[in-house]
Amino acid sequence: MKKTGKRGDHPRRPGSRLPSLPREIAILYEDDAIVVVNKPAGLLSVPIEGSSAPSVQSLLSAEMKSQGGRALVVHRIDRFTSGLLLFAKTQPDREALIRQFIAHTPVRQYLAVVRGILPAMTGTLVHHLRWWKDQFQRTTRERDPEGARAELRYSVERKLRDATLVRVTLVTGLQNQIRVQFLAIGHPVVGDRKYAPEEASERKIQRLALHAARLAFTHPRTGETVRFECDLPADMSQLVRAWSMPTPSGHGDARRSKPKRRPPRQ
């Protein structure tokens, strides 16, 4: 495990432990109450029952066990989503943090590349979602007793070639919410092979183009607001660069300003 990326308001304490785990996980911050990591895409957040696949939680817990510590889950991000993930070290800290997430007070922002050009630079999406027996989250009617309200806000970061880089702020925090809501308006997340099977043919990126980029919450012990950010990983950065539209140079552009006339010679 190596220490990389941007730090939050409270950097790692001098001389604090830097675990060496079998998978590369960047610890962005650690103290007696919490651990914030930058999860790589493809690694589970928490273990799956009946599976021996490694997860951030199991790797952290194994490393902390020798010192009597634990990594307790506070929230999750999808296996093929990269980015910020928060764990608590004690049960009281976990309970305090979970109350915040239930109340939707933490700021959770994601960067996503979605198909097509969004019609507005900013917007709010509201749907009602429910889980079906096939383990898919889908939209449903507002009065569905098994449904839950899903809301997010987005802003366009960059328009690409037939795609858009968006910053998404979760108002609610349902599993797969971003993927399902953008699919519902006809703009699936690039690389989402589960909800948009046609994305299996995408070769520019081998996973879901979704990254948990910003997280802010109240520290369970100090009561201070702590904020963490991490940049786009290499595969998403390469995707954005590959699909970026060329910047107009002015050459051959009818919209360029007319040349100024030289003053007459005296």
N, C-alpha and C positions, 0 to 999 in steps of 0.2 A: 504494500500500500504506500503510495507516495503522496506527498503534500504538494498540491498544485492549485491553480485557479485563483479567483478573487476571494478575499476573506471578508468576513462580516464585520460588524462594529466591534466585536470582541475577538481579537486574533488568538490563535493557539498560544497557550502559556509557555514561556521559555522553559526548555528542558522537559516538556511534557512528552509522553510516550508516543512514538511513531511506529505503529505495528507494521510488520512485514507479512502480508497475507498472500496466499497463492494467486489471487486475482488482483488486478490493479484497480484499487478504489482510492480516490483522492479524498482525504479528510480535510475539509475546509475549516472546521472549528470543532473543538472539544473542550469541555470543562467537567466539573463534578456532576452536572445535571443532564447535559445533552451532548449529542454527537451529530454533526451535519456533514454529509458526504455528497460527493458528486458521483452518482451511479452510472456506470457504463451501460449502454444499450445491450440487451441480451442477457443480462444478469437479473435474476428474480429479486424483488424487494424483500420478500419473506418466503420461508419454505412452503412448498406444496405438500399436503398430506399424501403419504405414500410414494413420494418421489425423493430421490437422492440428489437431485440437482442443487448445486450451491446457490445461496442467496446472500444478499448483503447482511441480513440479520444473522444468519447462521455463521458467517465468516467473522463478523464483528464479535458475536457472543463467544465463539471459540477462542478468539484472541484475548478477550477481556476476562475469561473465566479464571485464568491463573491468578488474577488480582481480585477475584471475588466480584467482578463487575458483570453487568448484563446490558444487552442492547434490546430495549423494549420498543416495539413498533408503535408509532404515533399515527402515521399515514402511509400510503403506498403510492407508487407510480407504476405504470405498466412495464412488463418485462422488456419490451422493445422501445421504451421511452428512456431517454437519458436525462441526467440532471439531478437537482437537489432533492435530498431525502433526509428526513429528520428522525432521530431515535432518542428516547429518554434512557437514563441510566437507573432510575429508581421508580418504583410504582407511584409514589406521590407526584413526582415530576410528570410522569406519563399521564396521570389523571388530570392534572392541571392543563397540560397541553391538549389533551383530547377534548376537554370542555371548550377550548378555543376553536378547535376544528368543527365541533358540532354547531357552535354558534356562527361559523363561517367568518370569524374575525381575522385570521391570518391572511396576508396577501400572498396569493399563489399565481404567478404568471408563467406562461409557457410561450415558447416560440414554435411555430408550426409552418410548414410549407403545404399549402392546399392547392388542389387543381383549379385552374381557371383564374380569372381576374374578378375579384370581389367588386360588386357594383358601388359600394360606399367605402370611404376611407375609415370610418368607424361605425360600429353597430352593436346591438344587443340581441342575443338569441335566447329565446325562451321556448322550451318544449317540455313535454311530460314523457318520461321514459319508464320502461319496465323491463325486467329480465324475463326471457322466455325459456322454455325447457331446453332449447338447443344451446343455452349459455350465451345468447346474444342479447345485448341491450338494444331496444328499439323504441321508436316513438309510439305513443299511445294517446288516447283521448284524455282530456283534462280530468274527467270524473272517474277515471279508472281507479278502483280502490287499491290496486296493486302498483299503481304508477307513482312516480315522484317527480316533482318540479325540478327542472334543470335550467339554469341561467348562467350565461357568460357574456362578457364584453370583449370586443376585439378592436384593434387598430391595425391598419396596414403599415408594415415596416418598409416593404419594398415590393413593387410590381415586377414580376419576372416574365419570362416567355411562357404564356399560357399557364401561369401559376402565380401564387401570391405568398410572400412571407408575412405572417401575421403575428402580433403579440396578443395573447389571450389571457384575460384575467378571469379567474373562476369566481362566480358569486356563490354558487353551490359547489359541491365537490363529489359528484356521482362518478362511479367507475366508468371509464370509457366515454365520459360525457363529451369531451371535445371531438372525438372521432365521430360519434353518432350525430351530434348537432350540426357539424359542418357537412356531413354526408346528407343530412335531411334538407339542406338548402342547395344541394347539388355541387358541393365543393369538398370532396373527400380529401383526407390527409394523404399526401403522397406516401406510397409504400405501405399503406394499410391493407395488408393481404387478407385480414379477417373480415372487415366490414365492406371492403371494396375489392373483390377477388381479381378484378382486372389489373390491380396494382402489382400483381405477381410478375407482370411483364416488365416492370420498371427496372432498369439496369444502373441508373445513376446512383441509387442508394439501395442497400440491401435490408433496410428495416423501416419502421415507421418514422417519418420525418417530424418528430415531436420531441421537444426538449424542455424540461422544467428549469427555467432560467432565473427565476427570482422568487425568494421566499422571505417573508417578514412576519414576526410574531412577537408576543410578549414573553420574555424569559421567565420561566416558572419560579425562579427564586429572587431575582433582582427586581422584577417588575418593569425592566427597561425593554424598549422595542429593539430587537436585533434584526438585522437585514443581511441577506446573503445573495450573491449573484454568481453565476458561472456562464462563461461564454459558450457559444455554439461549439460542439465537438467537430472534429475534422471532417467527418462524412457529410454532415449537414452544411458546413461551410463550403465544401467543395460543390455540393449540389446547388447552393445559392449562386456561387460564382459561375458555374456552368450554364445556368439559366438566366443570368443577369442580362438585361437588355443593354446594348451599347449606348454610351453617353453621346448625345448629338455633338458633333464637332463643329457644326456650322457649315461644313463644306457641302455645297449643293443644296442647302436648306433655304427654301424660299422665305422662311420666317426670319432669317437673320437680318440684322439692321442694315440699312443702306449705308454705303461708304460716305464719309463726310467729304464735301467739296473743299478743295484747297482754295485758300483766299487768293484773289488775283495779285499778280506781281505788280509791284510799284515801279 
